[in-house]
Amino acid sequence: MQTPYQPHLSHFGVFCRDIERMKNFYCTVFDLQETDRGVGFTFPFTIVFLSGHADQHHQLALASSRDPQGPSTVMQISFKVQTLDHLREARRRALECGATRMRGLNHGNALSIYCMDPEDNTVEVYLDTPWYVRQPHGDPLDLEQDDAAIWAETERIVRADPSFMPVEEWSARFAARRAAAQGAAR
């Protein structure tokens, strides 16, 4: 039996003005480590590879040669965490490393913080919730509240949304749609 085609996004690359400053930011905030560095053969600029997992050579590739005056073209770079305390820790570390424009958003299906890295790329750190609501959705998120208050407020918000459902139900519906689409494509 042939393995079904199912690509999995594994890493992201960003052009940088100051590769060392960017490496320091991502290593400090997200506990990534440099795995390799060099000048590319087909990409004639320095590339620094970073990972936080032994089974992934790199999750983030930082490449020199961004135009010093060029704007960021990155919509966002997202990192997933497991707890509200992890979200708070990411916020603390990012602010200590000079992140700007820090803000919290409650998406209903995720609790997120957003900030700008040292070169004005948007960075998101998020935590999944057990609920689904149609996206985009964004209410303010105040991480100064205790966990119980945040979860209670989130549940109140999502249950008031007409698109609300438990994430397991959404996942089952998505899997059925995907299977139907793949069957139709054959």
Backbone torsions as a table, in degrees:
resi	resn	phi	psi	omega
1	MET	NA	136.2	-178.4
2	GLN	-81.1	138.2	176.6
3	THR	-68.1	131.3	-179.3
4	PRO	-67.6	147.5	177.4
5	TYR	-71.3	117.4	179.0
6	GLN	-152.3	82.0	-179.6
7	PRO	-59.6	148.1	179.5
8	HIS	-127.6	119.2	178.6
9	LEU	-62.9	127.2	-172.8
10	SER	-119.4	-27.6	-180.0
11	HIS	-156.9	172.4	-172.6
12	PHE	-140.5	143.1	178.2
13	GLY	-119.5	143.3	-177.7
14	VAL	-134.6	129.2	171.6
15	PHE	-75.0	139.2	-174.4
16	CYS	-126.7	153.5	170.9
17	ARG	-86.5	-47.5	-178.2
18	ASP	-122.4	92.2	-172.4
19	ILE	-63.3	-35.1	179.7
20	GLU	-69.0	-40.3	177.9
21	ARG	-63.9	-42.6	179.0
22	MET	-67.1	-41.1	177.6
23	LYS	-59.8	-45.3	179.6
24	ASN	-60.0	-43.7	179.9
25	PHE	-59.3	-53.8	-175.2
26	TYR	-70.2	-34.0	176.8
27	CYS	-69.6	-40.5	-178.3
28	THR	-73.1	-46.5	-175.8
29	VAL	-73.4	-39.5	-171.2
30	PHE	-115.1	11.8	178.2
31	ASP	56.0	33.6	175.0
32	LEU	-82.6	158.7	176.9
33	GLN	-128.8	148.7	175.6
34	GLU	-70.5	127.9	178.6
35	THR	-104.0	-29.8	178.4
36	ASP	-161.7	165.6	177.9
37	ARG	-158.6	144.1	176.7
38	GLY	173.8	177.3	176.7
39	VAL	-94.7	129.6	-177.9
40	GLY	-69.7	153.7	177.6
41	PHE	-78.4	-46.5	178.6
42	THR	-94.7	-16.0	175.5
43	PHE	-114.6	100.7	-172.4
44	PRO	-79.6	56.9	176.5
45	PHE	-150.7	164.8	-178.8
46	THR	-71.5	135.9	175.7
47	ILE	-125.7	130.2	175.3
48	VAL	-111.4	125.7	-178.1
49	PHE	-101.3	132.1	-177.8
50	LEU	-126.7	142.5	176.9
51	SER	-149.3	155.4	174.2
52	GLY	-116.5	4.9	-176.8
53	HIS	-134.1	134.3	-178.4
54	ALA	-65.5	-21.4	-179.6
55	ASP	-92.4	4.9	176.6
56	GLN	-129.9	114.3	-179.7
57	HIS	-55.0	-43.9	175.5
58	HIS	-150.8	143.0	173.9
59	GLN	-108.3	-24.8	179.7
60	LEU	-138.7	130.3	175.6
61	ALA	-114.6	124.8	178.3
62	LEU	-105.5	127.7	-175.8
63	ALA	-122.6	134.1	176.2
64	SER	-70.5	173.1	172.7
65	SER	96.7	14.6	172.3
66	ARG	-71.7	135.9	178.1
67	ASP	-56.4	127.1	-178.5
68	PRO	-55.5	-27.8	179.3
69	GLN	-102.4	-3.3	-175.0
70	GLY	-73.8	139.7	178.2
71	PRO	-75.9	161.7	174.4
72	SER	-69.2	142.5	173.3
73	THR	-112.3	9.3	-179.5
74	VAL	-83.7	123.8	175.6
75	MET	-71.1	-50.2	172.3
76	GLN	-170.2	152.5	172.7
77	ILE	-114.6	122.0	-172.5
78	SER	-114.1	139.2	176.7
79	PHE	-123.7	134.7	-179.1
80	LYS	-100.4	135.8	175.3
81	VAL	-122.1	173.0	-172.7
82	GLN	-105.6	-19.3	-176.1
83	THR	-139.8	163.2	174.9
84	LEU	-63.6	-36.1	176.5
85	ASP	-62.8	-36.3	175.9
86	HIS	-65.1	-38.5	177.7
87	LEU	-63.3	-42.8	177.5
88	ARG	-64.0	-40.0	179.2
89	GLU	-65.0	-41.4	177.4
90	ALA	-61.7	-41.3	178.5
91	ARG	-62.1	-45.8	-179.6
92	ARG	-60.0	-49.7	-178.3
93	ARG	-62.8	-44.1	-178.3
94	ALA	-62.5	-43.3	179.3
95	LEU	-64.5	-39.7	177.2
96	GLU	-63.3	-28.8	-179.6
97	CYS	-91.9	11.0	174.1
98	GLY	91.8	13.6	176.7
99	ALA	-60.9	147.9	179.6
100	THR	-123.5	169.2	176.9
101	ARG	53.0	43.4	178.9
102	MET	-68.7	132.7	176.7
103	ARG	-152.2	151.9	177.9
104	GLY	-110.9	139.5	177.1
105	LEU	-133.8	137.7	174.6
106	ASN	-101.6	108.2	-178.9
107	HIS	-89.2	-0.8	-176.2
108	GLY	84.7	-55.0	176.9
109	ASN	-88.1	-10.2	179.3
110	ALA	-155.2	151.4	173.6
111	LEU	-110.3	124.6	-169.7
112	SER	-133.0	150.4	163.9
113	ILE	-117.0	148.4	177.7
114	TYR	-129.3	144.9	174.5
115	CYS	-154.7	175.2	175.8
116	MET	-106.1	133.1	176.1
117	ASP	-75.6	-179.1	-176.3
118	PRO	-59.9	-16.9	179.7
119	GLU	-115.6	25.9	174.6
120	ASP	63.8	33.3	168.6
121	ASN	-92.8	138.8	179.1
122	THR	-75.9	129.9	177.3
123	VAL	-118.0	132.4	175.3
124	GLU	-114.9	139.8	168.2
125	VAL	-123.5	129.5	-173.7
126	TYR	-140.3	162.9	178.7
127	LEU	-131.1	127.2	177.5
128	ASP	-69.8	151.5	171.6
129	THR	-110.2	170.0	178.5
130	PRO	-85.0	15.0	-175.0
131	TRP	-124.6	159.8	173.9
132	TYR	-120.5	138.4	163.4
133	VAL	-141.2	151.4	-178.0
134	ARG	-57.1	140.4	-179.6
135	GLN	-108.6	153.2	1.9
136	PRO	-76.4	145.8	179.4
137	HIS	-146.0	133.2	-179.1
138	GLY	-155.5	116.6	171.8
139	ASP	-114.7	157.5	177.6
140	PRO	-59.9	146.5	175.9
141	LEU	-123.5	122.2	179.1
142	ASP	-108.9	101.4	-178.6
143	LEU	-74.7	-2.6	174.4
144	GLU	-75.8	-19.2	175.7
145	GLN	-69.8	158.5	176.2
146	ASP	-76.9	164.6	-175.2
147	ASP	-55.8	-45.5	-177.4
148	ALA	-60.0	-40.9	179.9
149	ALA	-66.6	-40.6	179.6
150	ILE	-64.4	-45.6	-179.3
151	TRP	-66.4	-39.5	178.6
152	ALA	-64.6	-43.8	178.9
153	GLU	-64.3	-41.9	179.4
154	THR	-62.5	-45.6	179.6
155	GLU	-63.0	-39.6	177.5
156	ARG	-61.5	-45.2	-179.1
157	ILE	-62.3	-48.2	-174.5
158	VAL	-70.7	-37.4	-179.7
159	ARG	-67.3	-22.7	177.6
160	ALA	-81.4	-12.8	-178.6
161	ASP	-85.1	130.9	-178.6
162	PRO	-61.4	-21.6	-179.0
163	SER	-89.4	2.2	-175.5
164	PHE	-55.9	139.0	167.4
165	MET	-163.4	156.7	173.5
166	PRO	-61.3	146.4	-176.7
167	VAL	-61.5	-30.1	177.7
168	GLU	-62.5	-38.1	178.3
169	GLU	-67.4	-44.2	177.9
170	TRP	-60.0	-44.4	-179.3
171	SER	-60.8	-42.4	179.3
172	ALA	-64.0	-42.1	178.1
173	ARG	-64.1	-42.6	178.8
174	PHE	-62.0	-45.3	-179.5
175	ALA	-60.7	-40.3	179.0
176	ALA	-65.6	-43.3	178.3
177	ARG	-63.3	-42.0	-179.0
178	ARG	-65.6	-43.8	179.0
179	ALA	-63.1	-40.9	178.5
180	ALA	-64.5	-42.1	-179.8
181	ALA	-66.0	-41.7	179.4
182	GLN	-67.9	-36.0	177.1
183	GLY	-66.5	-38.4	179.6
184	ALA	-69.5	-28.7	-177.7
185	ALA	-76.8	-16.1	-176.3
186	ARG	-81.1	NA	NA
